[in-house]
């Protein structure tokens, strides 16, 4: 795509659609335990971003690892609260 704004809008629509599908599956799987839901949601996300991890090898270079870990901790906490409701 030549227009970067159009590409950005398409990615935003794709992200909204993906979030809606994820929410639908979480609501449909009410009998699964919360840690299982979080694990499989994270696993699917990892599978989706794996191609970009292989494409650029320097994604893991950071000077602030403690902030990334804190963000991950709060991300799992937020996901737990969202799925619990």
Steps between C-alpha positions, in 0.01 A plus 500: 500500500628840411288705739627454855182648650284246323727222618478631856121518482482143371722378783283686753187335358672161509598556864142595594362195319754272669412640842131443436562140393718441807230640730239279334707186555572594861129545571421169328757307703359573843584151634874533442710619795637854484872400479419274204328784315796731560750234393326426169442868424871565555596194295291614204654848525848349504423295191375813321814706575756223441556594132598854595732365770687299238499788254688745724733346754564812707154526658623385840771760549394725787657703775189492719415134549342567840244732339414237238448242773284745695293565187457126451392457862237772468394363161429157646320663792285708268424199281403301809259773610352529150448125463363468855219744423 
